[in-house]
């Protein structure tokens, strides 16, 4: 039963993180660009990302906790299918990118917004956008490995 609960939490967290990145990139950001002037848009995006990142902090933590829990329940890395190792490897890269966004680029974005340094804020937000696209693509690959690996 604990494996099923861990899997359920794991899938919810993955859906939140990857789905949230897709929503931010394909819906929130384009809507903000289309409707808001740069100062308001940059303030809104910084505030939206701050709230989203709180959830991502929890999701990433729970993804690793539940992932390791399921690996241990299966008998460790020696006992799991190659797709588990692939998912864990990609997850480590995704987490590293996220930590870089959260600890460096986002801090610079918030600082620039606080100082009304709009060109600097726009540049930082663009960096976030580019890195989120990389993570979104990697997240889609993880979902592919998870589902196609089961079929094969």
N, C-alpha and C positions, 0 to 999 in steps of 0.2 A: 504494500500500500504506500509506503514512503516513497518508492520509486515513482509511482503514478503521480503523487503530489508534487514531487520534485520536477517531473516532466511537465506537468500542468503549469507550474510557476515559471519554469524555463521558457515554455512557449509563449506565455503571456508577456514576459519581459522582452523576448525577442520581437514579438509583434509590436509592442509599445515602442521599442527603440527604432526598429527599421520602419515601421509604419509612421512614426512621428517624424523621422527624417524625410520621408516621402511627402508627408503633409506640409511640413515646413518649406520644403524645396519647391514643390509643385503647386501649392495652394496659397499658403500664408505669404511667402515672399513676393510672388507675382502680384497678388492682390494689394500688398503694401506699396509696391512700385507703381502700380496703376492708379492708386487713389491718394497717396500721401506725399507731401513735399519732403525732401531729404531730411531736414531736422526731425520732423515728427515721425517719419518712417524709421529712421535710425534709432530713435528713442523707443518706438514701439517694438522693433525687432530685438533690441537689447533686452527689453523687459520680457518679451515672449520667450526668448532663448533662456533667460535666467530661470523662468518657471519650468520650461521644458527640461533643462539640464538637471534640475532637482530630481525629476522623475528618472532621467537617464542615469544619474548617479546610483539610484536604488536599483534600476534595472540591470546595469552592468555588474554591480556587486552580486545581485541575486543570480544572474546568468552564470557567473563563475562558481558561486557556491553550489548551485543546483547541478551544474555541469560536472564538477568534481564529485559531488555526491553520487550522481548516476554512474560515473566512471568507476568509482570505488565499489558501488553496488554490483557492477558487472564483473568485478575482479581486477580492476586496474587497467592501465593502458595496454598491457600485453594481451588482455582478453577481449578488447573491443575491436570493432571493424575499422578499417582505414578511414572511413568517413568521419568517425569521431575525432581521430587525430587531425584530419583536415579541418573540421569545424573548430576545434580548439586552436589550431595554428592561426586560422583566419581571425578568430575572436581575439586573440592576443594582439594581432596587428590593428584590428578595429579599436580595441581598448586603448592602445598606445596613441592612435590618432585622436581619439576622443579626449584622452588626458591632455594631449598637447593643445587641442582646441580649448578645453576648459581652463587649463592652468596658465596658458600663455595668450593665445589669440583673443579669447573672450575677455580676459582681464584688460587687455589693451583696448578692445572695443568699448568696454564700459568706461574706462578711463577717458577715452576720446569723447564719448558721448557726454560724460560729466563735465568735460572742459569745453563742450561745444566745438570741438575740432572735427568738423563734418567731413572733410576729405580723408583724414586719418581714420575716422570711424567707418566711412564707406569702404576704405581699403581693407580694414580688419574684417568687416562683415563679408566682403567678397572672398577673403581667405577662408572664413568659416564656411561659406557656400561651397567653395571648391573642395575643401576637405570633407564636408558632409556628402558631396557627390561621390567621392572615393569610398567613404564608409557605406553609403547606400548601395553602391555597386557590390562591395564586398558582402554586405548583408544579404543581398539577393543571391549571391553565389552560395552563401551558407545555407539559405533556404533550399536552393537547388541541390546541394550536396546531401542535405538531410532527407529530402523527399526522393530524389533519384537514387540515392544510395540504398534506400529501403527497397526500391523496386528491383534492384539488380542483384 
